[in-house]
Amino acid sequence: MAANAYKMFETLNDRGLKTSQADLVKNYLFGQSGKRMPEAQQRWARMRSVLETLEEDDITVTYLRQSMIAIRGHLREDQVFEAVQERAKGPQTSIQFLTSLELKH
């Protein structure tokens, strides 16, 4: 899976786009979701739609970091991707993790 994240990073980097921890987490979770990809995409979209109402830069990374801190304790922003990789492996745990991230209006 690290190869997929690296490939995504290289693709975005070649296009001059910045890759955030949120981009890496999203790519990883979608890759882990397997046949449940549409469900994963829907859950990610719901989370993002609520976060976007806050109109803050990098709110997704902040939210992911705070969620992971609540689960496993302190971590830096640059550790979010690795923490998610440890937590969500395979379709079941990836969907469970995405479900835990969903925000209710």
C-alpha positions as CSV (number, residue, x, y, z in Angstrom):
1,M,0.0,0.0,0.0
2,A,2.9,2.3,0.6
3,A,3.7,1.9,-3.1
4,N,0.2,3.2,-4.0
5,A,0.7,6.2,-1.7
6,Y,4.1,6.8,-3.3
7,K,2.6,6.5,-6.8
8,M,-0.1,9.1,-5.9
9,F,2.5,11.4,-4.4
10,E,4.7,11.1,-7.5
11,T,1.7,11.8,-9.8
12,L,0.6,14.9,-7.8
13,N,4.2,16.1,-7.5
14,D,4.7,15.8,-11.3
15,R,1.7,18.0,-11.8
16,G,3.0,20.5,-9.3
17,L,0.3,19.8,-6.7
18,K,0.9,19.6,-3.0
19,T,0.2,16.2,-1.4
20,S,-1.2,16.5,2.1
21,Q,-1.6,13.9,4.9
22,A,-5.3,13.9,4.1
23,D,-4.6,13.0,0.5
24,L,-2.5,10.1,1.6
25,V,-5.0,8.9,4.1
26,K,-7.9,9.1,1.6
27,N,-5.9,7.2,-1.0
28,Y,-4.9,4.6,1.6
29,L,-8.4,4.0,2.9
30,F,-9.9,3.8,-0.6
31,G,-7.2,1.3,-1.5
32,Q,-7.9,-0.8,1.6
33,S,-11.7,-0.7,1.1
34,G,-11.6,-3.2,-1.8
35,K,-15.0,-4.0,-3.2
36,R,-16.5,-1.6,-0.7
37,M,-14.9,1.4,-2.5
38,P,-18.3,3.1,-3.2
39,E,-19.1,3.0,0.5
40,A,-15.7,4.3,1.4
41,Q,-16.1,7.2,-1.1
42,Q,-19.5,8.0,0.2
43,R,-18.3,8.1,3.9
44,W,-15.3,10.2,3.0
45,A,-17.5,12.6,1.0
46,R,-19.9,13.0,4.0
47,M,-17.1,13.8,6.4
48,R,-15.6,16.3,3.9
49,S,-18.9,18.0,3.3
50,V,-19.4,18.8,7.0
51,L,-15.8,19.9,7.4
52,E,-16.0,22.2,4.4
53,T,-18.7,24.2,6.2
54,L,-16.0,25.3,8.7
55,E,-14.1,27.1,6.0
56,E,-10.7,26.5,7.5
57,D,-7.5,25.6,5.7
58,D,-6.3,22.0,6.1
59,I,-9.3,21.2,8.3
60,T,-9.3,17.6,7.1
61,V,-5.7,17.0,8.3
62,T,-6.6,18.7,11.6
63,Y,-9.7,16.5,12.0
64,L,-7.8,13.3,11.1
65,R,-5.1,14.1,13.5
66,Q,-7.5,14.9,16.4
67,S,-9.4,11.7,15.6
68,M,-6.3,9.7,15.8
69,I,-5.2,11.4,19.0
70,A,-8.5,10.4,20.6
71,I,-7.9,6.8,19.5
72,R,-4.2,6.3,20.3
73,G,-2.7,9.4,22.0
74,H,-0.5,12.2,20.8
75,L,0.9,12.3,17.3
76,R,2.3,15.0,15.0
77,E,0.6,16.0,11.8
78,D,3.2,14.2,9.8
79,Q,2.4,11.0,11.6
80,V,-1.3,10.9,10.7
81,F,-0.8,8.7,7.6
82,E,1.2,6.1,9.4
83,A,-1.2,6.0,12.3
84,V,-4.1,5.4,9.9
85,Q,-2.2,2.6,8.2
86,E,-1.7,0.9,11.6
87,R,-5.4,1.3,12.4
88,A,-7.2,0.4,9.1
89,K,-6.1,-2.7,7.2
90,G,-8.5,-4.3,4.8
91,P,-12.1,-3.5,3.8
92,Q,-13.7,-4.1,7.2
93,T,-11.5,-2.0,9.4
94,S,-11.2,0.7,6.7
95,I,-14.9,1.1,6.5
96,Q,-15.2,1.0,10.3
97,F,-12.6,3.8,10.5
98,L,-14.4,5.9,7.9
99,T,-17.6,5.3,9.8
100,S,-16.0,6.7,12.9
101,L,-14.9,9.8,11.0
102,E,-18.4,10.6,9.7
103,L,-19.7,13.8,11.2
104,K,-23.4,14.3,12.0
105,H,-25.0,17.6,11.2
